[in-house]
Amino acid sequence: MLTHCQTCNEPTDVKLDKATMKAYCTVCGNEVIVTRFHLQALKSNGEWMKPKGQSFMFQCDVCKGSRAGIIDASNKCVCAQCGSALKVTPIMLQVMVDRKNNKSVEPEGE
């Protein structure tokens, strides 16, 4: 449902947080005050916030789970939980290193 956000002053779709049952703006992320009827409509329509995930998730062979990959001091991709090396393609490694160094990633030849 389209609602007006009081914080960013934009028309926005609001989403409900399942834990707090409060509505949040999809533009600025701040809480939006809505009526109980609006809350009920959001619940009925399944307008839930999606949990935030990591950008780069890989299967770790040591801790046997899908884990976030981070770049260590030697520019190698390691598991964020156990620190073991993760198998990633050279292109993915370069993207992660560039992202860590805040460089823009552009395709070659353009």
Biopython code that builds the backbone (N, CA, C, O; Angstrom):
import numpy as np
from Bio.PDB.StructureBuilder import StructureBuilder

atoms = [
    (1, "MET", "N", (0.840, -1.187, 0.000)),
    (1, "MET", "CA", (0.000, 0.000, 0.000)),
    (1, "MET", "C", (0.877, 1.239, 0.000)),
    (1, "MET", "O", (1.866, 1.314, 0.730)),
    (2, "LEU", "N", (0.517, 2.184, -0.803)),
    (2, "LEU", "CA", (1.267, 3.425, -0.906)),
    (2, "LEU", "C", (0.923, 4.337, 0.266)),
    (2, "LEU", "O", (-0.248, 4.587, 0.551)),
    (3, "THR", "N", (1.946, 4.823, 0.930)),
    (3, "THR", "CA", (1.793, 5.688, 2.098)),
    (3, "THR", "C", (2.784, 6.823, 1.985)),
    (3, "THR", "O", (3.786, 6.714, 1.278)),
    (4, "HIS", "N", (2.511, 7.899, 2.673)),
    (4, "HIS", "CA", (3.425, 9.040, 2.686)),
    (4, "HIS", "C", (4.330, 8.923, 3.906)),
    (4, "HIS", "O", (3.844, 8.843, 5.034)),
    (5, "CYS", "N", (5.657, 8.913, 3.683)),
    (5, "CYS", "CA", (6.622, 8.832, 4.777)),
    (5, "CYS", "C", (6.817, 10.214, 5.384)),
    (5, "CYS", "O", (7.076, 11.185, 4.672)),
    (6, "GLN", "N", (6.691, 10.293, 6.691)),
    (6, "GLN", "CA", (6.839, 11.565, 7.392)),
    (6, "GLN", "C", (8.305, 12.005, 7.484)),
    (6, "GLN", "O", (8.581, 13.193, 7.651)),
    (7, "THR", "N", (9.235, 11.067, 7.379)),
    (7, "THR", "CA", (10.657, 11.387, 7.523)),
    (7, "THR", "C", (11.272, 11.886, 6.223)),
    (7, "THR", "O", (11.834, 12.980, 6.175)),
    (8, "CYS", "N", (11.164, 11.067, 5.153)),
    (8, "CYS", "CA", (11.798, 11.463, 3.888)),
    (8, "CYS", "C", (10.857, 12.236, 2.980)),
    (8, "CYS", "O", (11.262, 12.693, 1.911)),
    (9, "ASN", "N", (9.591, 12.389, 3.398)),
    (9, "ASN", "CA", (8.611, 13.176, 2.667)),
    (9, "ASN", "C", (8.380, 12.643, 1.256)),
    (9, "ASN", "O", (8.178, 13.413, 0.317)),
    (10, "GLU", "N", (8.412, 11.311, 1.115)),
    (10, "GLU", "CA", (8.211, 10.658, -0.175)),
    (10, "GLU", "C", (7.024, 9.704, -0.092)),
    (10, "GLU", "O", (6.778, 9.120, 0.964)),
    (11, "PRO", "N", (6.285, 9.536, -1.186)),
    (11, "PRO", "CA", (5.290, 8.456, -1.204)),
    (11, "PRO", "C", (6.041, 7.128, -1.309)),
    (11, "PRO", "O", (6.952, 7.000, -2.126)),
    (12, "THR", "N", (5.674, 6.148, -0.499)),
    (12, "THR", "CA", (6.422, 4.901, -0.452)),
    (12, "THR", "C", (5.528, 3.724, -0.098)),
    (12, "THR", "O", (4.470, 3.888, 0.509)),
    (13, "ASP", "N", (5.965, 2.551, -0.484)),
    (13, "ASP", "CA", (5.345, 1.326, 0.001)),
    (13, "ASP", "C", (5.987, 1.032, 1.346)),
    (13, "ASP", "O", (7.210, 1.093, 1.475)),
    (14, "VAL", "N", (5.187, 0.718, 2.337)),
    (14, "VAL", "CA", (5.742, 0.377, 3.638)),
    (14, "VAL", "C", (5.740, -1.139, 3.797)),
    (14, "VAL", "O", (4.928, -1.838, 3.192)),
    (15, "LYS", "N", (6.652, -1.632, 4.613)),
    (15, "LYS", "CA", (6.762, -3.060, 4.904)),
    (15, "LYS", "C", (6.745, -3.243, 6.418)),
    (15, "LYS", "O", (7.193, -2.377, 7.169)),
    (16, "LEU", "N", (6.218, -4.388, 6.851)),
    (16, "LEU", "CA", (6.152, -4.695, 8.277)),
    (16, "LEU", "C", (7.359, -5.509, 8.717)),
    (16, "LEU", "O", (7.814, -6.406, 8.007)),
    (17, "ASP", "N", (7.865, -5.185, 9.893)),
    (17, "ASP", "CA", (8.897, -5.986, 10.534)),
    (17, "ASP", "C", (8.181, -7.038, 11.370)),
    (17, "ASP", "O", (7.388, -6.691, 12.245)),
    (18, "LYS", "N", (8.447, -8.319, 11.115)),
    (18, "LYS", "CA", (7.737, -9.382, 11.826)),
    (18, "LYS", "C", (8.023, -9.364, 13.318)),
    (18, "LYS", "O", (7.150, -9.708, 14.115)),
    (19, "ALA", "N", (9.222, -8.972, 13.709)),
    (19, "ALA", "CA", (9.592, -9.001, 15.123)),
    (19, "ALA", "C", (8.878, -7.923, 15.922)),
    (19, "ALA", "O", (8.415, -8.180, 17.034)),
    (20, "THR", "N", (8.784, -6.716, 15.367)),
    (20, "THR", "CA", (8.212, -5.593, 16.115)),
    (20, "THR", "C", (6.797, -5.241, 15.690)),
    (20, "THR", "O", (6.099, -4.513, 16.397)),
    (21, "MET", "N", (6.366, -5.750, 14.539)),
    (21, "MET", "CA", (5.058, -5.430, 13.958)),
    (21, "MET", "C", (4.896, -3.924, 13.736)),
    (21, "MET", "O", (3.808, -3.376, 13.910)),
    (22, "LYS", "N", (5.981, -3.272, 13.353)),
    (22, "LYS", "CA", (5.959, -1.852, 13.014)),
    (22, "LYS", "C", (6.212, -1.711, 11.522)),
    (22, "LYS", "O", (6.877, -2.545, 10.907)),
    (23, "ALA", "N", (5.672, -0.644, 10.952)),
    (23, "ALA", "CA", (5.820, -0.386, 9.525)),
    (23, "ALA", "C", (7.047, 0.493, 9.282)),
    (23, "ALA", "O", (7.325, 1.419, 10.043)),
    (24, "TYR", "N", (7.778, 0.181, 8.198)),
    (24, "TYR", "CA", (8.982, 0.932, 7.862)),
    (24, "TYR", "C", (8.958, 1.356, 6.405)),
    (24, "TYR", "O", (8.461, 0.632, 5.542)),
    (25, "CYS", "N", (9.501, 2.539, 6.139)),
    (25, "CYS", "CA", (9.588, 3.107, 4.798)),
    (25, "CYS", "C", (10.605, 2.313, 3.979)),
    (25, "CYS", "O", (11.677, 1.977, 4.481)),
    (26, "THR", "N", (10.276, 2.014, 2.727)),
    (26, "THR", "CA", (11.212, 1.294, 1.865)),
    (26, "THR", "C", (12.224, 2.228, 1.208)),
    (26, "THR", "O", (13.179, 1.758, 0.589)),
    (27, "VAL", "N", (12.035, 3.545, 1.332)),
    (27, "VAL", "CA", (12.972, 4.500, 0.754)),
    (27, "VAL", "C", (14.065, 4.850, 1.755)),
    (27, "VAL", "O", (15.251, 4.721, 1.451)),
    (28, "CYS", "N", (13.667, 5.301, 2.967)),
    (28, "CYS", "CA", (14.654, 5.757, 3.949)),
    (28, "CYS", "C", (14.890, 4.772, 5.091)),
    (28, "CYS", "O", (15.883, 4.888, 5.809)),
    (29, "GLY", "N", (13.993, 3.807, 5.267)),
    (29, "GLY", "CA", (14.167, 2.808, 6.309)),
    (29, "GLY", "C", (13.669, 3.200, 7.688)),
    (29, "GLY", "O", (13.804, 2.423, 8.634)),
    (30, "ASN", "N", (13.096, 4.387, 7.821)),
    (30, "ASN", "CA", (12.596, 4.832, 9.118)),
    (30, "ASN", "C", (11.181, 4.327, 9.368)),
    (30, "ASN", "O", (10.455, 3.972, 8.439)),
    (31, "GLU", "N", (10.807, 4.302, 10.644)),
    (31, "GLU", "CA", (9.476, 3.858, 11.011)),
    (31, "GLU", "C", (8.428, 4.838, 10.496)),
    (31, "GLU", "O", (8.625, 6.053, 10.532)),
    (32, "VAL", "N", (7.307, 4.289, 10.013)),
    (32, "VAL", "CA", (6.208, 5.094, 9.501)),
    (32, "VAL", "C", (4.988, 4.812, 10.380)),
    (32, "VAL", "O", (4.661, 3.659, 10.660)),
    (33, "ILE", "N", (4.333, 5.872, 10.803)),
    (33, "ILE", "CA", (3.147, 5.729, 11.629)),
    (33, "ILE", "C", (1.954, 5.460, 10.726)),
    (33, "ILE", "O", (1.640, 6.259, 9.843)),
    (34, "VAL", "N", (1.287, 4.321, 10.953)),
    (34, "VAL", "CA", (0.114, 3.940, 10.160)),
    (34, "VAL", "C", (-1.005, 3.535, 11.109)),
    (34, "VAL", "O", (-0.763, 3.225, 12.276)),
    (35, "THR", "N", (-2.227, 3.541, 10.599)),
    (35, "THR", "CA", (-3.387, 3.168, 11.404)),
    (35, "THR", "C", (-3.416, 1.651, 11.613)),
    (35, "THR", "O", (-2.720, 0.910, 10.919)),
    (36, "ARG", "N", (-4.219, 1.201, 12.565)),
    (36, "ARG", "CA", (-4.311, -0.239, 12.820)),
    (36, "ARG", "C", (-4.956, -0.952, 11.631)),
    (36, "ARG", "O", (-4.678, -2.127, 11.391)),
    (37, "PHE", "N", (-5.809, -0.255, 10.890)),
    (37, "PHE", "CA", (-6.420, -0.848, 9.699)),
    (37, "PHE", "C", (-5.363, -1.060, 8.609)),
    (37, "PHE", "O", (-5.372, -2.070, 7.905)),
    (38, "HIS", "N", (-4.466, -0.102, 8.487)),
    (38, "HIS", "CA", (-3.369, -0.210, 7.528)),
    (38, "HIS", "C", (-2.451, -1.372, 7.916)),
    (38, "HIS", "O", (-2.009, -2.133, 7.056)),
    (39, "LEU", "N", (-2.168, -1.503, 9.223)),
    (39, "LEU", "CA", (-1.342, -2.611, 9.697)),
    (39, "LEU", "C", (-1.991, -3.954, 9.368)),
    (39, "LEU", "O", (-1.316, -4.885, 8.929)),
    (40, "GLN", "N", (-3.298, -4.046, 9.583)),
    (40, "GLN", "CA", (-4.007, -5.285, 9.293)),
    (40, "GLN", "C", (-3.962, -5.611, 7.806)),
    (40, "GLN", "O", (-3.800, -6.771, 7.427)),
    (41, "ALA", "N", (-4.103, -4.594, 6.966)),
    (41, "ALA", "CA", (-4.031, -4.810, 5.518)),
    (41, "ALA", "C", (-2.626, -5.267, 5.111)),
    (41, "ALA", "O", (-2.483, -6.135, 4.250)),
    (42, "LEU", "N", (-1.587, -4.684, 5.729)),
    (42, "LEU", "CA", (-0.218, -5.095, 5.425)),
    (42, "LEU", "C", (0.003, -6.552, 5.828)),
    (42, "LEU", "O", (0.642, -7.306, 5.094)),
    (43, "LYS", "N", (-0.517, -6.948, 6.982)),
    (43, "LYS", "CA", (-0.408, -8.343, 7.430)),
    (43, "LYS", "C", (-1.128, -9.272, 6.459)),
    (43, "LYS", "O", (-0.585, -10.299, 6.052)),
    (44, "SER", "N", (-2.348, -8.906, 6.092)),
    (44, "SER", "CA", (-3.152, -9.744, 5.193)),
    (44, "SER", "C", (-2.494, -9.927, 3.834)),
    (44, "SER", "O", (-2.570, -11.002, 3.238)),
    (45, "ASN", "N", (-1.843, -8.867, 3.343)),
    (45, "ASN", "CA", (-1.200, -8.908, 2.029)),
    (45, "ASN", "C", (0.203, -9.498, 2.072)),
    (45, "ASN", "O", (0.823, -9.700, 1.028)),
    (46, "GLY", "N", (0.715, -9.780, 3.282)),
    (46, "GLY", "CA", (2.058, -10.349, 3.402)),
    (46, "GLY", "C", (3.160, -9.377, 3.059)),
    (46, "GLY", "O", (4.175, -9.761, 2.477)),
    (47, "GLU", "N", (2.970, -8.126, 3.412)),
    (47, "GLU", "CA", (3.965, -7.081, 3.123)),
    (47, "GLU", "C", (5.035, -7.061, 4.216)),
    (47, "GLU", "O", (5.081, -6.140, 5.031)),
    (48, "TRP", "N", (5.900, -8.092, 4.226)),
    (48, "TRP", "CA", (6.922, -8.217, 5.264)),
    (48, "TRP", "C", (8.268, -7.730, 4.757)),
    (48, "TRP", "O", (8.570, -7.822, 3.567)),
    (49, "MET", "N", (9.075, -7.210, 5.679)),
    (49, "MET", "CA", (10.444, -6.827, 5.337)),
    (49, "MET", "C", (11.248, -8.097, 5.117)),
    (49, "MET", "O", (11.067, -9.087, 5.826)),
    (50, "LYS", "N", (12.123, -8.066, 4.147)),
    (50, "LYS", "CA", (12.988, -9.203, 3.901)),
    (50, "LYS", "C", (14.254, -9.034, 4.740)),
    (50, "LYS", "O", (14.777, -7.925, 4.855)),
    (51, "PRO", "N", (14.751, -10.129, 5.327)),
    (51, "PRO", "CA", (15.974, -10.006, 6.111)),
    (51, "PRO", "C", (17.149, -9.617, 5.229)),
    (51, "PRO", "O", (17.253, -10.060, 4.086)),
    (52, "LYS", "N", (18.013, -8.802, 5.756)),
    (52, "LYS", "CA", (19.185, -8.377, 5.003)),
    (52, "LYS", "C", (20.222, -9.483, 5.036)),
    (52, "LYS", "O", (20.528, -10.035, 6.093)),
    (53, "GLY", "N", (20.749, -9.795, 3.887)),
    (53, "GLY", "CA", (21.760, -10.840, 3.797)),
    (53, "GLY", "C", (23.085, -10.276, 3.323)),
    (53, "GLY", "O", (23.193, -9.102, 2.968)),
    (54, "GLN", "N", (24.052, -11.106, 3.326)),
    (54, "GLN", "CA", (25.367, -10.716, 2.838)),
    (54, "GLN", "C", (25.353, -10.744, 1.307)),
    (54, "GLN", "O", (24.591, -11.489, 0.691)),
    (55, "SER", "N", (26.203, -9.927, 0.719)),
    (55, "SER", "CA", (26.276, -9.885, -0.732)),
    (55, "SER", "C", (26.946, -11.122, -1.305)),
    (55, "SER", "O", (26.516, -11.643, -2.334)),
    (56, "PHE", "N", (27.990, -11.593, -0.649)),
    (56, "PHE", "CA", (28.765, -12.706, -1.174)),
    (56, "PHE", "C", (28.736, -13.863, -0.183)),
    (56, "PHE", "O", (29.413, -13.828, 0.844)),
    (57, "MET", "N", (27.944, -14.892, -0.499)),
    (57, "MET", "CA", (27.828, -16.081, 0.349)),
    (57, "MET", "C", (28.400, -17.269, -0.415)),
    (57, "MET", "O", (28.138, -17.445, -1.605)),
    (58, "PHE", "N", (29.189, -18.083, 0.292)),
    (58, "PHE", "CA", (29.833, -19.237, -0.319)),
    (58, "PHE", "C", (29.699, -20.440, 0.599)),
    (58, "PHE", "O", (29.501, -20.297, 1.806)),
    (59, "GLN", "N", (29.809, -21.628, 0.013)),
    (59, "GLN", "CA", (29.773, -22.864, 0.784)),
    (59, "GLN", "C", (31.157, -23.093, 1.385)),
    (59, "GLN", "O", (32.146, -23.202, 0.660)),
    (60, "CYS", "N", (31.222, -23.166, 2.716)),
    (60, "CYS", "CA", (32.489, -23.404, 3.400)),
    (60, "CYS", "C", (32.637, -24.900, 3.643)),
    (60, "CYS", "O", (31.748, -25.531, 4.216)),
    (61, "ASP", "N", (33.762, -25.470, 3.206)),
    (61, "ASP", "CA", (34.009, -26.901, 3.375)),
    (61, "ASP", "C", (34.376, -27.261, 4.809)),
    (61, "ASP", "O", (34.206, -28.411, 5.213)),
    (62, "VAL", "N", (34.871, -26.309, 5.581)),
    (62, "VAL", "CA", (35.295, -26.592, 6.950)),
    (62, "VAL", "C", (34.124, -26.540, 7.925)),
    (62, "VAL", "O", (33.896, -27.496, 8.665)),
    (63, "CYS", "N", (33.380, -25.436, 7.935)),
    (63, "CYS", "CA", (32.253, -25.338, 8.881)),
    (63, "CYS", "C", (30.929, -25.783, 8.270)),
    (63, "CYS", "O", (29.888, -25.684, 8.920)),
    (64, "LYS", "N", (30.954, -26.273, 7.027)),
    (64, "LYS", "CA", (29.810, -26.918, 6.379)),
    (64, "LYS", "C", (28.542, -26.066, 6.328)),
    (64, "LYS", "O", (27.449, -26.546, 6.629)),
    (65, "GLY", "N", (28.697, -24.829, 5.953)),
    (65, "GLY", "CA", (27.526, -23.979, 5.831)),
    (65, "GLY", "C", (27.735, -22.898, 4.795)),
    (65, "GLY", "O", (28.847, -22.698, 4.307)),
    (66, "SER", "N", (26.666, -22.205, 4.464)),
    (66, "SER", "CA", (26.742, -21.071, 3.556)),
    (66, "SER", "C", (27.166, -19.866, 4.375)),
    (66, "SER", "O", (26.412, -19.395, 5.227)),
    (67, "ARG", "N", (28.349, -19.372, 4.127)),
    (67, "ARG", "CA", (28.939, -18.307, 4.942)),
    (67, "ARG", "C", (29.348, -17.117, 4.083)),
    (67, "ARG", "O", (29.546, -17.229, 2.873)),
    (68, "ALA", "N", (29.465, -15.985, 4.747)),
    (68, "ALA", "CA", (29.933, -14.781, 4.076)),
    (68, "ALA", "C", (31.420, -14.912, 3.795)),
    (68, "ALA", "O", (32.192, -15.362, 4.642)),
    (69, "GLY", "N", (31.801, -14.518, 2.610)),
    (69, "GLY", "CA", (33.215, -14.493, 2.263)),
    (69, "GLY", "C", (33.755, -13.091, 2.476)),
    (69, "GLY", "O", (33.135, -12.107, 2.072)),
    (70, "ILE", "N", (34.910, -13.007, 3.110)),
    (70, "ILE", "CA", (35.548, -11.708, 3.321)),
    (70, "ILE", "C", (36.959, -11.754, 2.748)),
    (70, "ILE", "O", (37.538, -12.825, 2.570)),
    (71, "ILE", "N", (37.491, -10.598, 2.468)),
    (71, "ILE", "CA", (38.843, -10.492, 1.936)),
    (71, "ILE", "C", (39.790, -10.205, 3.094)),
    (71, "ILE", "O", (39.601, -9.240, 3.835)),
    (72, "ASP", "N", (40.820, -11.053, 3.247)),
    (72, "ASP", "CA", (41.780, -10.861, 4.335)),
    (72, "ASP", "C", (42.892, -9.904, 3.903)),
    (72, "ASP", "O", (42.829, -9.326, 2.819)),
    (73, "ALA", "N", (43.895, -9.740, 4.739)),
    (73, "ALA", "CA", (44.980, -8.788, 4.474)),
    (73, "ALA", "C", (45.793, -9.155, 3.236)),
    (73, "ALA", "O", (46.367, -8.275, 2.595)),
    (74, "SER", "N", (45.850, -10.440, 2.889)),
    (74, "SER", "CA", (46.617, -10.867, 1.714)),
    (74, "SER", "C", (45.746, -10.986, 0.462)),
    (74, "SER", "O", (46.134, -11.637, -0.507)),
    (75, "ASN", "N", (44.563, -10.353, 0.486)),
    (75, "ASN", "CA", (43.617, -10.348, -0.640)),
    (75, "ASN", "C", (43.175, -11.749, -1.050)),
    (75, "ASN", "O", (43.045, -12.038, -2.240)),
    (76, "LYS", "N", (42.944, -12.617, -0.070)),
    (76, "LYS", "CA", (42.384, -13.940, -0.297)),
    (76, "LYS", "C", (40.982, -13.964, 0.294)),
    (76, "LYS", "O", (40.720, -13.289, 1.290)),
    (77, "CYS", "N", (40.078, -14.732, -0.306)),
    (77, "CYS", "CA", (38.711, -14.850, 0.181)),
    (77, "CYS", "C", (38.658, -15.950, 1.237)),
    (77, "CYS", "O", (38.982, -17.106, 0.962)),
    (78, "VAL", "N", (38.244, -15.576, 2.447)),
    (78, "VAL", "CA", (38.168, -16.531, 3.553)),
    (78, "VAL", "C", (36.776, -16.505, 4.166)),
    (78, "VAL", "O", (36.030, -15.540, 4.005)),
    (79, "CYS", "N", (36.439, -17.583, 4.870)),
    (79, "CYS", "CA", (35.157, -17.696, 5.560)),
    (79, "CYS", "C", (35.125, -16.696, 6.713)),
    (79, "CYS", "O", (36.087, -16.596, 7.475)),
    (80, "ALA", "N", (34.040, -15.968, 6.842)),
    (80, "ALA", "CA", (33.917, -14.967, 7.898)),
    (80, "ALA", "C", (33.803, -15.616, 9.270)),
    (80, "ALA", "O", (34.097, -14.978, 10.281)),
    (81, "GLN", "N", (33.378, -16.880, 9.319)),
    (81, "GLN", "CA", (33.198, -17.534, 10.611)),
    (81, "GLN", "C", (34.441, -18.277, 11.076)),
    (81, "GLN", "O", (34.880, -18.092, 12.211)),
    (82, "CYS", "N", (35.020, -19.122, 10.211)),
    (82, "CYS", "CA", (36.146, -19.951, 10.660)),
    (82, "CYS", "C", (37.493, -19.504, 10.097)),
    (82, "CYS", "O", (38.532, -19.944, 10.590)),
    (83, "GLY", "N", (37.505, -18.640, 9.075)),
    (83, "GLY", "CA", (38.758, -18.117, 8.533)),
    (83, "GLY", "C", (39.437, -19.011, 7.514)),
    (83, "GLY", "O", (40.539, -18.698, 7.064)),
    (84, "SER", "N", (38.807, -20.117, 7.138)),
    (84, "SER", "CA", (39.420, -20.998, 6.139)),
    (84, "SER", "C", (39.225, -20.425, 4.738)),
    (84, "SER", "O", (38.294, -19.660, 4.485)),
    (85, "ALA", "N", (40.125, -20.811, 3.835)),
    (85, "ALA", "CA", (40.074, -20.308, 2.463)),
    (85, "ALA", "C", (38.832, -20.838, 1.745)),
    (85, "ALA", "O", (38.461, -22.002, 1.896)),
    (86, "LEU", "N", (38.203, -19.968, 0.966)),
    (86, "LEU", "CA", (37.035, -20.339, 0.176)),
    (86, "LEU", "C", (37.417, -20.402, -1.290)),
    (86, "LEU", "O", (38.272, -19.645, -1.749)),
    (87, "LYS", "N", (36.785, -21.305, -2.021)),
    (87, "LYS", "CA", (37.043, -21.439, -3.452)),
    (87, "LYS", "C", (36.149, -20.470, -4.202)),
    (87, "LYS", "O", (34.929, -20.631, -4.228)),
    (88, "VAL", "N", (36.761, -19.463, -4.814)),
    (88, "VAL", "CA", (36.017, -18.494, -5.627)),
    (88, "VAL", "C", (36.754, -18.306, -6.947)),
    (88, "VAL", "O", (37.964, -18.517, -7.033)),
    (89, "THR", "N", (36.022, -17.915, -7.956)),
    (89, "THR", "CA", (36.644, -17.678, -9.261)),
    (89, "THR", "C", (37.504, -16.420, -9.196)),
    (89, "THR", "O", (37.261, -15.550, -8.360)),
    (90, "PRO", "N", (38.499, -16.315, -10.063)),
    (90, "PRO", "CA", (39.347, -15.115, -10.073)),
    (90, "PRO", "C", (38.554, -13.827, -10.302)),
    (90, "PRO", "O", (38.886, -12.785, -9.736)),
    (91, "ILE", "N", (37.513, -13.896, -11.128)),
    (91, "ILE", "CA", (36.698, -12.704, -11.390)),
    (91, "ILE", "C", (35.950, -12.278, -10.130)),
    (91, "ILE", "O", (35.898, -11.092, -9.802)),
    (92, "MET", "N", (35.363, -13.263, -9.419)),
    (92, "MET", "CA", (34.648, -12.950, -8.178)),
    (92, "MET", "C", (35.607, -12.384, -7.137)),
    (92, "MET", "O", (35.261, -11.443, -6.423)),
    (93, "LEU", "N", (36.806, -12.949, -7.044)),
    (93, "LEU", "CA", (37.801, -12.444, -6.105)),
    (93, "LEU", "C", (38.142, -10.991, -6.418)),
    (93, "LEU", "O", (38.252, -10.167, -5.510)),
    (94, "GLN", "N", (38.312, -10.676, -7.706)),
    (94, "GLN", "CA", (38.635, -9.305, -8.092)),
    (94, "GLN", "C", (37.496, -8.346, -7.748)),
    (94, "GLN", "O", (37.742, -7.227, -7.298)),
    (95, "VAL", "N", (36.256, -8.779, -7.958)),
    (95, "VAL", "CA", (35.097, -7.949, -7.614)),
    (95, "VAL", "C", (35.085, -7.668, -6.109)),
    (95, "VAL", "O", (34.850, -6.538, -5.683)),
    (96, "MET", "N", (35.341, -8.711, -5.308)),
    (96, "MET", "CA", (35.337, -8.544, -3.851)),
    (96, "MET", "C", (36.461, -7.633, -3.382)),
    (96, "MET", "O", (36.263, -6.816, -2.482)),
    (97, "VAL", "N", (37.641, -7.767, -3.985)),
    (97, "VAL", "CA", (38.774, -6.906, -3.628)),
    (97, "VAL", "C", (38.463, -5.463, -4.005)),
    (97, "VAL", "O", (38.716, -4.548, -3.221)),
    (98, "ASP", "N", (37.915, -5.254, -5.205)),
    (98, "ASP", "CA", (37.558, -3.895, -5.634)),
    (98, "ASP", "C", (36.497, -3.298, -4.727)),
    (98, "ASP", "O", (36.549, -2.113, -4.397)),
    (99, "ARG", "N", (35.540, -4.112, -4.326)),
    (99, "ARG", "CA", (34.488, -3.618, -3.429)),
    (99, "ARG", "C", (35.071, -3.250, -2.066)),
    (99, "ARG", "O", (34.678, -2.250, -1.466)),
    (100, "LYS", "N", (36.004, -4.059, -1.587)),
    (100, "LYS", "CA", (36.658, -3.763, -0.308)),
    (100, "LYS", "C", (37.413, -2.440, -0.389)),
    (100, "LYS", "O", (37.427, -1.663, 0.566)),
    (101, "ASN", "N", (38.037, -2.195, -1.531)),
    (101, "ASN", "CA", (38.826, -0.972, -1.723)),
    (101, "ASN", "C", (37.993, 0.186, -2.248)),
    (101, "ASN", "O", (38.536, 1.236, -2.590)),
    (102, "ASN", "N", (36.668, 0.003, -2.314)),
    (102, "ASN", "CA", (35.725, 1.022, -2.782)),
    (102, "ASN", "C", (36.016, 1.504, -4.190)),
    (102, "ASN", "O", (35.858, 2.689, -4.485)),
    (103, "LYS", "N", (36.436, 0.607, -5.057)),
    (103, "LYS", "CA", (36.638, 0.943, -6.457)),
    (103, "LYS", "C", (35.361, 0.573, -7.212)),
    (103, "LYS", "O", (34.675, -0.385, -6.858)),
    (104, "SER", "N", (35.055, 1.337, -8.244)),
    (104, "SER", "CA", (33.908, 0.978, -9.067)),
    (104, "SER", "C", (34.282, -0.218, -9.938)),
    (104, "SER", "O", (35.406, -0.312, -10.432)),
    (105, "VAL", "N", (33.342, -1.114, -10.118)),
    (105, "VAL", "CA", (33.587, -2.307, -10.903)),
    (105, "VAL", "C", (32.902, -2.128, -12.248)),
    (105, "VAL", "O", (31.675, -2.071, -12.329)),
    (106, "GLU", "N", (33.704, -2.041, -13.299)),
    (106, "GLU", "CA", (33.161, -1.871, -14.647)),
    (106, "GLU", "C", (33.693, -2.981, -15.539)),
    (106, "GLU", "O", (34.835, -3.413, -15.383)),
    (107, "PRO", "N", (32.867, -3.446, -16.475)),
    (107, "PRO", "CA", (33.331, -4.495, -17.387)),
    (107, "PRO", "C", (34.467, -3.999, -18.258)),
    (107, "PRO", "O", (34.545, -2.817, -18.592)),
    (108, "GLU", "N", (35.365, -4.938, -18.629)),
    (108, "GLU", "CA", (36.474, -4.572, -19.492)),
    (108, "GLU", "C", (35.978, -4.252, -20.898)),
    (108, "GLU", "O", (34.985, -4.815, -21.358)),
    (109, "GLY", "N", (36.671, -3.352, -21.569)),
    (109, "GLY", "CA", (36.320, -3.011, -22.933)),
    (109, "GLY", "C", (35.299, -1.902, -23.063)),
    (109, "GLY", "O", (34.878, -1.586, -24.175)),
    (110, "GLU", "N", (34.890, -1.306, -21.962)),
    (110, "GLU", "CA", (33.920, -0.207, -22.052)),
    (110, "GLU", "C", (34.534, 1.064, -21.548)),
    (110, "GLU", "O", (33.878, 2.106, -21.541)),
]
sb = StructureBuilder()
sb.init_structure("model")
sb.init_model(0)
sb.init_chain("A")
sb.init_seg("    ")
for serial, (resi, resn, name, xyz) in enumerate(atoms, 1):
    if name == "N":
        sb.init_residue(resn, " ", resi, " ")
    sb.init_atom(name, np.array(xyz, "f"), 0.0, 1.0, " ", f" {name:<3s}", serial, name[0])
structure = sb.get_structure()
